[in-house]
Amino acid sequence: MNVMKKRPKKKILIILSVPAVIGGILLIIGFSMTAKMERELMNLEYHEIDLKDLEDETYQGKAETTLVTVEVAVEISNHEISEIDLLKHENGLGRKAEIIVEDMISQNTYDVDAISGATASSLVIKSAVSDALRVN
């Protein structure tokens, strides 16, 4: 009779262990992706821009990390940023970062504060605008 009572406990232990193992694996993957994203964000390029060096034209740029890809068209008129179009913005939860272009236009620079809660997308958008405006 003791043998019969031990089996149900063993089954319960196995059943409870499976979600714990899966959760642990997901946690490790999450930490790994976060660390990779942090490295990629630190390696984004930002260029020194002097808008006086730019002709009236529309310039295109892009920037990307594993989780965020951005392509922009930046219109320069009278040496000022007059419009920024997000041609592509693939993101996780960073859609709210798209309003950052309004700050860039009003402040006439890509070097503006990131949008709270959408920092990664904000930084990638800033880098894409910087890429568009760099003088080769």
C-alpha positions as CSV (number, residue, x, y, z in Angstrom):
1,M,0.0,0.0,0.0
2,N,2.9,2.4,0.6
3,V,3.9,2.0,-3.0
4,M,0.6,3.2,-4.3
5,K,0.6,6.3,-2.1
6,K,4.1,7.4,-3.3
7,R,3.2,7.3,-7.0
8,P,0.6,10.1,-6.8
9,K,3.1,12.3,-4.9
10,K,5.7,11.6,-7.6
11,K,3.3,12.5,-10.4
12,I,2.3,15.8,-8.6
13,L,6.0,16.6,-8.2
14,I,6.7,16.0,-11.9
15,I,3.6,18.0,-12.9
16,L,4.7,21.0,-10.7
17,S,8.3,20.8,-11.9
18,V,7.5,21.1,-15.6
19,P,6.1,24.7,-15.3
20,A,9.0,25.7,-13.0
21,V,11.6,24.4,-15.6
22,I,9.8,26.2,-18.5
23,G,9.6,29.4,-16.4
24,G,13.3,29.2,-15.6
25,I,14.1,28.7,-19.3
26,L,12.0,31.7,-20.3
27,L,13.5,33.8,-17.6
28,I,17.0,33.0,-18.9
29,I,16.0,33.8,-22.4
30,G,14.5,37.1,-21.3
31,F,17.6,38.1,-19.4
32,S,19.8,37.2,-22.4
33,M,17.6,39.3,-24.8
34,T,17.7,42.2,-22.4
35,A,21.4,42.1,-22.1
36,K,21.8,41.9,-25.9
37,M,19.4,44.8,-26.4
38,E,21.4,46.9,-23.9
39,R,24.6,46.3,-25.8
40,E,23.0,47.1,-29.1
41,L,21.5,50.4,-27.7
42,M,24.9,51.4,-26.4
43,N,26.4,50.8,-29.8
44,L,23.9,52.9,-31.8
45,E,25.6,55.6,-33.8
46,Y,24.9,59.3,-33.4
47,H,26.6,61.8,-35.7
48,E,27.5,65.4,-35.2
49,I,25.1,67.3,-37.4
50,D,25.4,70.9,-38.6
51,L,22.1,71.7,-40.4
52,K,23.9,74.6,-42.2
53,D,25.8,72.0,-44.2
54,L,22.6,70.5,-45.5
55,E,20.7,71.5,-48.7
56,D,16.9,71.6,-48.9
57,E,16.2,68.0,-49.6
58,T,14.7,64.8,-48.1
59,Y,17.3,62.6,-46.5
60,Q,16.8,58.9,-45.6
61,G,18.4,57.0,-42.8
62,K,18.0,53.8,-40.8
63,A,19.0,52.2,-37.6
64,E,18.2,48.8,-36.0
65,T,18.7,46.5,-33.1
66,T,17.4,43.0,-32.7
67,L,14.0,44.1,-31.5
68,V,13.6,47.5,-33.1
69,T,14.1,48.6,-36.8
70,V,13.5,52.1,-38.0
71,E,13.7,53.8,-41.4
72,V,13.1,57.6,-41.7
73,A,12.8,60.3,-44.3
74,V,13.9,63.7,-42.9
75,E,13.0,66.8,-44.8
76,I,15.3,69.8,-44.5
77,S,14.1,73.3,-45.5
78,N,16.0,76.5,-44.9
79,H,18.5,74.5,-42.8
80,E,15.8,73.3,-40.4
81,I,14.1,70.0,-39.9
82,S,10.7,70.6,-41.4
83,E,9.4,67.0,-41.4
84,I,10.3,63.5,-40.3
85,D,8.4,60.5,-41.7
86,L,8.7,57.2,-40.1
87,L,8.8,54.9,-43.2
88,K,9.3,51.8,-41.0
89,H,9.1,51.2,-37.3
90,E,9.1,47.6,-36.2
91,N,9.0,47.5,-32.5
92,G,7.8,45.5,-29.5
93,L,5.9,47.9,-27.3
94,G,7.6,51.1,-28.5
95,R,4.9,52.5,-30.8
96,K,4.4,55.5,-28.4
97,A,8.0,56.6,-29.1
98,E,6.9,57.8,-32.5
99,I,5.9,61.2,-31.0
100,I,9.6,61.9,-30.5
101,V,9.7,63.2,-34.1
102,E,7.6,66.1,-33.0
103,D,10.2,67.1,-30.4
104,M,13.0,66.7,-33.0
105,I,11.1,69.0,-35.4
106,S,10.3,71.7,-32.8
107,Q,13.8,71.6,-31.3
108,N,15.5,71.3,-34.7
109,T,17.7,68.4,-33.6
110,Y,17.7,64.7,-33.2
111,D,19.2,65.1,-29.8
112,V,16.0,65.2,-27.7
113,D,14.9,63.3,-24.6
114,A,13.6,59.8,-25.0
115,I,10.0,59.0,-24.6
116,S,9.4,57.4,-21.2
117,G,8.3,53.8,-21.5
118,A,9.6,53.5,-25.0
119,T,13.3,54.3,-24.5
120,A,14.6,51.6,-26.9
121,S,12.4,52.7,-29.8
122,S,13.2,56.4,-29.0
123,L,17.0,55.7,-29.2
124,V,16.7,53.8,-32.4
125,I,14.5,56.6,-34.0
126,K,17.1,59.2,-32.9
127,S,19.9,57.1,-34.4
128,A,18.0,56.7,-37.7
129,V,17.4,60.5,-38.0
130,S,21.1,61.1,-37.2
131,D,22.0,58.6,-39.9
132,A,19.8,60.4,-42.4
133,L,21.5,63.8,-41.6
134,R,25.1,62.8,-41.5
135,V,27.3,64.5,-44.0
136,N,29.4,61.9,-45.9
